[in-house]
Amino acid sequence: MSDTRARVLRTLRNPKLVNGIGLGLVALVGVWLVVNFVKGPQEFVNVALDGLTRGSIYGVVALGYTLVYGILQLINFAHGDVFSLSGLVASTMLLSVLGLTGSSSNLAVIGGIVITLAITIPLFAVVNATIERVAYRPLRHAPRLTPLITAVGMSFIVSNISLALYGVDFESGSELIPQGAAFSIGEINVTWKLVFALAIITPALVALSWFVGYTRQGKAMRAVSQDTEASAMMGINVNRTISVTFFIAGSLAAVAGLVFLLEYNLRYDTGFELGLIAFTAAVLGGIGNLAGAVLGALLIGFVQSFNEGLTWFAPGGDWTRSIVFGILIAVLVFRPQGLLGEQTPEGA
Amino acid sequence: MSSLASRAKDLRSSPNKWVAPAVILLGLLYPFLEEPLSTLPLIGDFMPSTGTVVVMIAFTMMAVGLNIVVGYCGLLDLGYVAFYAVGAYTAGWLASQHFEQVTFHFGSSVDNDQVGIHVTMWIVLIAAGLLTMLAGIVIGLPTLRLRGDYLAIVTLGFGEIIPQVVRNGDSFGGFNLTNGTFGIAPIDSVGFPVLSSIAFFPENFQTSDNRERWYYLIAFLLLLFTIFCSVRLRDSRLGRAWIAIREDETAAAAMGVPLMKTKTWAYALGAFFGGVAGAYYASFKSGAFPADFYFNISVFLLCMVILGGMGSIWGVTVGGMILAYLNFSGLSTIGSKIQDAGLNFDPTKYQFGIYGIIIVLMMLFRPTGLIPERRHKVEFEEGVHDTPFYDVQTEGSLTDRDRGND
């Protein structure tokens, strides 16, 4: 009896079997995509472009999670809520303070976006760094669950600040950008939405990779995320580096908040679910790995759009959340280090 | 330097032996005290009705169950609401007219001509606990190998998936499992169909004159049973293994504690009480609706555990009653007082913000909770294994670990 059980367990734990099941799942998804592509190529590509728009926003949010996780091994639950608060503040800036409407000229809209970003980026950088200073830093040496639970609490506090300031209504800035296609290739429409999203997000990503890769402070960040104690011995100011990380994560949240506002609509609790999706993306790509976060986010964006947009055996929007979390669980079971491998002090 | 023996003695809890019986007696009498208490000046308005206390007890039971997972074993579960949902829907499946294809009656007080499965609620409560236990094991097996924070996010994922499955579950290949967004209602009442012919026991609580009082009595006994099991579990071999894992997983494994098995048991037993409480609550409000199961409930329960003190049974019970009182009656009473005073502020709108503030403040200033478990307190004061020997942040200072006195 126990012999059989041991044999069954051994079979279940066999890495070949586990990998086989994982690859089988991926193959099934592949077949599903190919059939959908053959049934309607144009529709497929249009849906994919929608996924690209979504995925790029998820990517910016996911970077915020992965930066903080890489350096503190903390899931900063409040990040998603900082994102939605920044989107709401951006809506006040664009629609009320600057008074832009759907009939404003394109130049005015672009100017408005630049001015809004010039205000929200520093503002939410400071907000995010303050959250770290007030709520996480005093717990640096507490047992590991303590800051994690605090992060859940902070998430609720930030989302309730949004609720108090903006109520339960959705805000949207999608009327500001031109509707329809910027240009078309055959039946494939590249929408203005996508153009705007990429035009704002690409510079942000370039700036981030320059900062992390080529500045002294960026080098310090990489060092601290590799080994906090060793980098402190090398004379790196660890506390300042962590603050800078939260600073950058906050700025990225502000960028993502603005783009999301322009593309969709959001309210106080949008950030919670989007934050979870973005975290899933970060885990999918390999937590702590910047390129991985963007790759994972694009994949999740495609998954969500394919699920909601395709017609052949697609579960539909009712199941999006289950599918995204199903992916998260599958990744953690089959490949816990993510697609590109994780980069944290403790490793896999 | 204190000897190990005297420290072990310090850690053994020795509560005043009169407190528990007094609280139990007061608790049993509350339905009769409620009326005179609510006429008192000043505090009278703040007395919860007996029906509210039933709800408070149901949620406190879940908190005591969650305490097994979070407090004893140190596994952060952010998806406990899934167990509540499984419990409530088990009651819906086994004791309502939902499955109209079959007619099956067993010891239930409903009329024999009603369609659907109608098993007596006493068995349903146990079945709900067992099925939820199974759900806990299914969730636990693939995930318990993960690091603490990954586990938190995966449980959160399950806590989101199960309500969505419930909401979309009105047509699995044409089979209506959960009746979608409408939920399952009505769910049968708890009652004493056999005893009612002998003595004054009601056959059916929902239709009896003292509906709330009967539900209260059974809820109170269930809570006592949960607490009793919780105490016995903590002191058992299994419970000591849980605490060993919480304190130092590596050391526990080295001492021969089977990690996976022990953690899975923590999950399963923690889930059991969530399922029983969920089924009982579903019977009390006579329905299981998908809108009841959302992430905030998981955080609400977690907040109870943190406020009371992780691992401390009495703490969690007190913390659970306080927060559930605020949630289901206190905040709206306070809100109406504020409105009467002429201010336009509604605290019920910000209830989860308030719980967030409670969580953060407790974590920052009193991480061991209102009534700390002694052993857990020692863990916090003397540090745990992952405390570094040398505090790199403040030059030249040693951490508590080196300063330790033994």
Interface residues (C-beta under 8 A of the other chain):
Chain A: Q73 L74 I75 A135 P138 L139 R140 H141 A142 P143 R144 L145 T146 P147 L148 I149 T150 V152 G153 M154 S155 F156 I157 S159 N160 I161 L163 A164 T228 E229 A232 M233 V238 N239 F272 L276 F279 T280 V283 D318 W319 R321 S322 F325 G326 L328 I329 L332 V333 P336 E346
Chain B: V70 G74 L76 L78 P142 T143 L146 R147 G148 D149 Y150 A152 I153 V154 L156 G157 F158 E160 I161 Q164 V165 R167 N168 F295 V299 L302 C303 I306 K349 Y350 F352 G353 Y355 G356 I357 I358 I359 V360 M363 L364 P367 E379 F380 G383 V384 D386 T387 P388 Y390 D391 V392 Q393 T399
